[in-house]
Every structure is written in structure tokens, then in C-alpha cells.
Amino acid sequence: MFHLQLRQFPRNHCQFNLTDEELRAIAEIWAGGRWLVIGERRWSPHQAKLKVFEGPGIPVQQLSMGRGWRQVERHGEDVTSRVLAMASASVASSATARMAATEGVPTAGAFRTGGAPAAREASEARQSPAGVVRTLLGGGPRAEALLAAWQDAASRFPERSPSECLALAEREIESRSGSSGR
């Protein structure tokens, strides 16, 4: 069984007795640099700390009065780096597959059915509105974080224009990167 802890002063959140699949889903979101929604809070991998332990399952009776995490630390093994390394590899391989599909890298199917239709589909995929916005935002993980922050700002301030929400999102990203470097 796996157990995880998220910490961002002054809050922390623990989840116990996670299966491999549940942990993998959380770790891939975290490794991808995206916001994680757990325990009625949003956790940013750029601000919060994640710990993952592997150990025996903990009965509900032993989780009372905040004693669960101490039990995990005593009887479990910290596997955070291993879990995040596997999740990063999984995210990277799926990103590579997506890039290959959108950039028209020939695949076995492209040669059988003819390369021109496959290249045309890849070109159309590149020109999707979301793809264009990501490209305009600079691509990569920063663009994903900026796009998520922009969407969040737009939902929090529906009365503001898209450009104002983008400016708010840029300031939020800059403040996060500035505070993590201190």
C-alpha cells in the first residue's frame, strides 16, 4: 500500500492506503507540473512538497487523532523519488507519442495508407485552437502552467477581459517562480 503527504505551509494533507493505480494517477499529474485537486484544495507541484511512502496498510482505528502519518514514517519506506521518476518517464513517453502524432512523424500506418493524409491530419491537429494558444504561450511546461493559471483567472474574474486575465496569470506564474527561487 502507498501513503502520501502534501505539504504547503500552513497546510498539509495525508492520504492513506492508496493502490498502485490511484498513486500512479496522482504522480503523473504531479510529474506533469499540473495542479492537483485533493482534499478540497488545489496543490501546485511548484509550491507544495509531496512525500510518498510504501508500507503496510493502516487500519482506520490507527488513523485517529493525527497518528496515521507517524505510523507511516515508522513502518514504511520513502519511495517518493522512485515514484516520481517512474511518473516522469510515463509523462515524457506519452508527451513524445503526442508530439510524434501532431508533428507528422511517419508511423507504420502512415506508410501503409499513404503519408500525405497523415501529414495533413497532423497539420490540422497543430492548428487546433488549443495547440495554437500553447504555441503562442511559448510551448513546454511553462505554457501548460500559464494556460492553467489563465483559465483559473478567467473563472475567478469573469468580468475581466481575456488579456487582463492573461496578465494576472503571468504575474501569478512569476510570483511562484520568484518565491521558489528564494
C-alpha positions in Angstrom: 0.0 0.0 0.0 1.1 3.6 -0.6 0.6 6.6 1.6 1.1 10.2 0.5 1.5 13.6 2.2 1.2 17.0 0.6 2.6 20.0 2.5 2.4 23.7 1.8 2.7 25.9 4.8 0.5 26.2 6.8 -1.5 23.2 5.4 -0.8 19.5 5.0 -2.9 16.6 3.7 -2.4 12.9 4.0 -4.0 10.0 2.1 -3.5 6.5 3.3 -3.9 3.0 1.8 -3.6 4.1 -1.9 -3.5 1.4 -4.6 -0.8 1.5 -7.3 -3.3 2.8 -9.8 -4.5 5.6 -7.5 -0.9 6.6 -6.8 0.1 6.5 -10.4 -2.7 8.8 -11.4 -1.7 11.4 -8.8 2.0 11.0 -9.5 1.6 11.6 -13.3 -0.4 14.8 -12.7 2.3 15.9 -10.2 5.2 15.0 -12.5 3.5 16.8 -15.4 3.6 20.0 -13.4 -0.2 20.4 -13.3 -2.3 21.4 -10.4 -3.6 18.5 -8.3 -7.0 18.8 -6.6 -7.1 16.6 -3.4 -8.9 17.2 -0.1 -10.9 20.3 -1.3 -7.6 22.1 -2.1 -5.5 22.7 -5.2 -1.9 21.8 -4.8 0.8 23.1 -7.1 3.9 20.9 -7.6 5.9 24.2 -7.8 4.8 25.3 -4.3 3.9 22.2 -2.3 6.0 19.2 -1.2 5.0 15.6 -1.9 6.1 12.6 0.1 5.2 9.0 -0.9 5.7 6.1 1.4 5.2 2.4 0.7 4.3 0.2 3.7 1.7 -1.9 5.3 -2.0 -0.8 5.1 -3.1 1.1 8.1 -6.4 0.3 9.7 -8.9 3.1 10.2 -8.6 2.8 14.0 -4.9 3.8 13.8 -5.6 6.9 11.8 -7.4 8.7 14.6 -6.1 11.9 16.3 -3.4 12.6 13.7 -1.4 9.5 14.4 -1.5 8.0 10.9 1.4 9.7 9.3 3.8 8.9 12.2 2.8 5.3 11.8 3.6 5.5 8.1 7.0 7.1 8.8 7.9 4.4 11.4 6.8 1.3 9.3 7.1 2.5 5.7 9.8 3.3 3.2 10.1 6.7 1.5 9.7 5.9 -2.2 9.0 9.5 -3.4 11.9 9.8 -5.8 11.3 6.4 -7.3 7.5 7.0 -7.8 8.1 10.5 -9.3 10.9 9.2 -11.6 8.5 6.5 -13.0 5.7 9.1 -13.3 8.1 11.5 -15.1 9.1 8.8 -17.5 5.5 7.9 -18.2 4.6 11.5 -18.8 7.6 12.0 -21.1 6.8 8.9 -23.1 3.2 10.0 -23.6 4.2 13.5 -24.5 6.7 12.1 -27.0 3.9 10.0 -28.5 1.6 13.0 -28.7 4.3 15.1 -30.3 5.0 12.4 -32.8 1.3 12.3 -33.7 0.9 16.0 -34.0 4.1 16.7 -35.9 3.6 14.2 -38.6 6.4 11.8 -37.7 5.8 8.9 -40.1 4.5 5.7 -38.4 3.9 2.3 -39.9 0.3 3.2 -40.5 1.3 6.4 -42.4 3.3 4.3 -44.9 0.5 1.8 -45.5 -2.2 4.3 -46.0 -0.1 7.0 -47.7 1.9 9.7 -46.0 0.0 12.7 -47.4 -3.3 12.2 -45.5 -1.4 11.5 -42.3 0.7 14.7 -42.7 -2.4 16.7 -43.5 -4.1 15.4 -40.3 -1.0 16.3 -38.3 -1.0 19.8 -39.7 -4.7 20.2 -38.8 -4.0 19.0 -35.3 -1.2 21.5 -34.9 -3.6 24.3 -36.0 -6.2 23.4 -33.3 -7.1 26.4 -31.2 -5.6 24.9 -28.1 -2.4 24.0 -29.9 -2.1 27.5 -31.3 -2.6 29.0 -27.9 0.0 26.7 -26.4 2.4 27.7 -29.1 1.8 31.4 -28.6 2.4 31.0 -24.9 5.8 29.5 -25.7 5.2 25.8 -25.5 6.5 23.4 -22.9 5.7 23.0 -19.2 5.6 26.8 -18.6 3.0 27.2 -21.3 0.9 24.5 -19.7 1.2 26.2 -16.3 0.4 29.6 -17.8 -2.6 28.2 -19.7 -3.9 26.6 -16.4 -3.4 29.8 -14.5 -5.1 31.8 -17.3 -8.1 29.5 -17.2 -8.2 29.8 -13.4 -8.0 33.6 -13.5 -10.8 33.7 -16.2 -13.1 31.6 -14.0 -12.3 33.7 -10.9 -12.8 37.0 -12.7 -15.4 36.5 -15.5 -16.0 40.3 -15.7 -12.4 40.9 -16.9 -11.2 40.7 -20.4 -9.1 37.7 -21.6 -6.0 40.0 -21.8 -6.4 41.1 -18.2 -6.8 37.5 -17.1 -3.7 36.5 -19.0 -1.8 39.4 -17.3 -3.0 38.1 -13.9 -1.9 34.6 -14.8 1.6 35.8 -15.9 2.0 37.7 -12.6 0.9 34.6 -10.7 3.4 32.4 -12.5 6.2 35.0 -12.0 5.4 35.3 -8.3 5.5 31.5 -7.9 8.9 31.2 -9.7 10.2 34.1 -7.8 9.2 32.7 -4.4 10.6 29.2 -5.2 14.0 30.7 -6.0 14.4 32.3 -2.6 
